[in-house]
Amino acid sequence: MLKKFCPKCGKETKTFVKGLCLDCYLEKLKIENKIPKEIVINQCPLCKDFILKNRNLKFDEAVKYLIKDFLKKIPIKDFEYKIEDNILHLIINLKVDHEIKNLEKAVKLKIKKTYCKFCRLRISGYYEGIIQLRNLSENKIQEIINIIKKVEKKNRMAFISKEERLKNGLNLYVGSKNVINILKKKFEYKTKVSKKLYGIKNGKKVYRVTLLISGKNG
């Protein structure tokens, strides 16, 4: 049987990819040059979420997104990774003409502290609504705060940016008007809603809404 040799490296090979052995073909693709030596992930110091393209993600989601981003021009079948001491150990399963070859690469992982858009608004004191709690027991006030925090898990804008203590109650400044709609339906206490013009956005009037929740016995 006639032996076949790679014209570039001279190695005997059974499989050719575009006239080269698999190793020489992969070398020609310069895959290692397409894998960065370091990747940077922004993490919010307040909520601890990781931020990519203005999206809040968990750590594993952010790492996988970055890996897929720099591997999108490489013929991969799949990949695995593990992280030790801020080093991303990446194992790439390359697929070329039905041949599978593994490539291992160590990438430095750098975490940069940057506030996410929600926490920036929160610490700036941004609010769309005010919830006025009057003549309520501390237990009932805490119950309302817990409801708001529960809503925030689904709507990141439903944060409390400011708490204002008064003699007869508490004012809560919230980032989303949706919280007011939820609380209004939730409680049987006397409620009152009012709104005040805040400004103009995209040609439309923007209002800040105030919800009063009051009770004699709390």
N, C-alpha and C positions, 0 to 999 in steps of 0.2 A: 504494500500500500504506500502510495506516494505521501511523504511527509510534507506538511505545510508550515511555513515560517512567516512570522510577522515581518513585513518589509522595513519597519522602523527599528524594532529592538532585536530582531533576529530570533526571538523565542518561538519554539515549536508550539503551535496552537491548533485546536480543532474548530474554534469559533472565531469568525471574522465579523467585524462590524464596520461597514464602509471601508473595507480593505485593510483594517488594522485589527490587532488582537484587542480584547476587551480592555485591558489595562492601558494600552496606548490610546485607545479611543477615549476613555474617560479622562486621561491626562490631557488630551486635545481639547476636551470640553472645559478644562480649567475649573472644575467644580469647586475645589478648595478655595479658589479666589472669590467665588460667589458667596461663600459663607463668612460672615464677619468675624473678626477676632473678639469683638465686644458688642454686646447689645445693652441698651439702656431702657429701663422701664420706670415710668413715673409713678410714684405712690403718694396718695394723699395722706398727710400726717394726721389729719383729723378723723376721717372715716376709715382709713387704712385700705381703701379700695385702690386698685391699680388702674391707671388711665392710659388709654390708647385711642387716638383719633377722637378725642372728646367723649369717649365712652368709659363708663365705670365697669371694671371687670374684676373677677377674682384672680388670684395669682396664676393658677394653672391655665385659666382661659387666656390671660395676657401672654404667657410664655408660648403656648401653642399658636396663638395668633401671629406672634413675631416669627416663630420658626417657619410656619407656612408661608409667611410673606417673603422671606429671603430664599425659600426653597421652591417658589412657584415656577422658576425657569429651569429647574433641574428635574431630570426624568426619574422621579422617585416612586417607589411602590408604597412605602410607609416609613415611619421613623419612630424611634424611642428616645427617651432622654431621662436623665436623673440629674439632680443638682446637689453639689457638695461644696461647702465653703465658697459660695458665690461663683462656682464654676459650673457651667452647663455642659454636661457630657452627652453629646449627641451621637446617636447611631442611626445612620441613614441606609435604608435598603434601596439600592439603585436598581432600576429595571431597564435593561437595554436589549432589545430583540430577544425577549423571552429569557434572558440571562439575568440573574440576581447577584449583585455584589454589595457587600457591606462596607461602609465608609464611616470611620469614627473621627470625631472632631471635638475639641474642647474649646468652649466659647466663654469668655469672661462675662459675668452678669453684674450689671451695675444698677443699683436702685437710687433713683433721684427723687427727692422730696418736692412735690408740687401739689398745691391745692386743686381739687376737682372743682368743676363749675358750680356744683351744689353747695359745697362747703365755702367757696368764695362768697357766694350770695349770703349764706348763713352768717358768716363772720362780718360781713359788711352791713348787716342789719336789714337786709331786704325782706319785705313782707307785702303780701297781697290782701291780707285780712287780719282783723283783730277780733279775738274772742274774749269777751268781757264776762267773767265769772263773778257773780254777786250773791252774797248770803248763802254760800254753799259750804258744807263741811269739808274738812281737809281730805277725807276719804273720797268724797265725790269729785273734788278737784283733781286728786291723783288719778282717779278713774278716767276722767276726761283727758288728762295728759297721756295716760297709757294708750287710749284710743288713738290719739294723734300720732304717737310713736308707731303704733301698729299700721296706720295708714301710710306712714312714711316709708315703710318697708316695700310698699308697692308703688308709691308715688314719691320719688326722692325730693320733690319740691315741697312736700308737706312737712317741712321742718319747722321747729320753733326757733326763731331768731332772737327773741327777746321775751323775758318775763318781767312784768311790772307789778310789784306787790302794792296793794292798797289796803286801807283799813277794813273795808267791807268785801274784799275779794282779790282778784288777780286778773291782769290783762295778759293775754298770750298773743304775740305777733307771729303769724304763720306765713310761710312762703307760698302757699297755694290756697285759692278760694274754695277748692273742692272740699277741704277739711270742714268748712262751715256748712256746706250742704249735708255732709255725713252726720255732723253733730246735731244739726237741726232736726233730722229725722230720728235720731237716737234717743233723745231725752224728752220726757213729758213735762219738764219744767216750762215755765213761761219763757218764750224766746221772742226776740225782736231782731229783725235784720234791717240794716241801713247801708247805703253805699255813698261814696264820695268820689267825685271825679279826680283822678290822679294825673292823667296826661293823655297824650295822643300817641298811638303806636300803629304804624302801617295804615294811617288814615282813619283809625277807629279809636273811639273813646275808651280809655282804660279806667276802671273804677277799683277803689279799695273798699272791701266789704267789712262791715262790723256786725258781729253776732253777739247778742246779749243773752246769757243763760242765767236765770235767777231762781231762787227758791227760798222759801221762808224757813224751812226746817233743815234743808241741806240733804 
